[in-house]
Amino acid sequence: MPFYMFTASYTLDSLKAMVDNPQDREAAARTLIEGMGGKLHGFFFTFGQSDVVAIIEMKDDIAMAAAALAVGASGTAAHGATTKLLTAAEAMTAMAGAKKGRSKYKGPSARRSPAARKRR
């Protein structure tokens, strides 16, 4: 199953509610993810742009999108983002594919075309 990193920031109302009544948000996330057939590998509160980061294994992109939409639709989090992750083995397979494909790709060239040189 593919891995994903989900980041989000809580709304002001959610932050106030958690300060007034501390609660285990990891348990809530685990219930959602496992209920949708996935596995929550880690749930972390963070300093910085996002309030939380979750590492999730889900059966496919559609299931992960559904989970992210469920969180967003709850109104408790804002600015959610999902990043698909590759294992080292998957990355190595991609590198091997890139090695085969690179002969078929030509990058941009700094040399000017003959037509562009004539216009000068």
N, C-alpha and C positions, 0 to 999 in steps of 0.2 A: 504494500500500500504506500502511496506517496506521502511525503512529509510536507508540512506547511508551518510557517511562522505567522501567527496572528498577533497584531499589535492594536491597541486601542487606548483611548483616553476616556475616562469617566466623565459624565456630565457633572455640573456643579451640584445638582440635586443628589446624584448618586454619591458623590464624595461626602456631602453633608450627612447623608443617611448612614454611611459606613463609619464616620467619626462618631455620630450619636449612638450607633448600634453596631459595633465591630462584628464582622461576619466573614465566614470562610468563602470567598469568591471562587477559590479553586474547586471546591466541592460542587458549586453551581455549574462551573464550566465543565467539569468531569461528567456530571449528569447529562448535560446537553450533548457533549461529544460522544460519549458511550451510547446514549440513546439513539444516535444517528449512525451507529456502527463503527465509530472511530476509537482512537485511543489518545488520551492526553498524556504526553510524555513529561511536560513541565509547565508550570504556571508561575510567573514571576512578576512582582511589582517592581517598577523601575524608576530611576531618576531620569529626567530628560523629557523628550518630546512626547513619549507615550507613558501611560500609567501602568500598563500591563503588557507582557509578552507571553504568549503560549506557544509551545511546540506541540503540534498535533499530527497524528497519523490518521488519514481518512481514506476511504476506499477510492475516491476519485475527486476531480475538480468540482463536479456538480454538487456532491455531498458537502464539500468544504464551503462552497458558495452558499449553500442552504444554511449551514451552521452560522456563517458570518452574517447572513441576512437575518437570521433569528435573533442574534445578539443586537444588531442594529435596530431591528423593529421593536425591540423591548424598550428602547428609549433610554437605557442606562449608560450606554457608551456612545461616544462620538469619535469621528476620525479613525475608524477602523481600517486596517490594511492587512491584506493577506499576501504573503510571499511564498511561492512554491520553492521547496528546498530539494536539492539533489544530494544523495549519498555520495561518498567518495567513489564507490563502484559505478554509480550512474554517471558521475562526472567523467570518469575515465573512459566509459563507453562513448560519451559525447566527444571527448578529445580524440578518440580513435576515428569517429565519424568525421570530425573536422579535418583530421589529417588526410583522409581520403578525399574530402570535398574541396580542400583549399586549392587544388590545381584547377578547379573549375571556376574559381572566383578571381576577378581582377579588381584590385582596389583602385582608388583614385590616383591619378598621376599628376605630378607637378609640371610635367612637360606640356607645353601648349601645342594645340593642334596646328597643322599647316594653315588652315583657314584663319585661325585666330592670329597667327603671326603676320599674315598678309594685311589684316585690318589695321595694324599699328602703323 
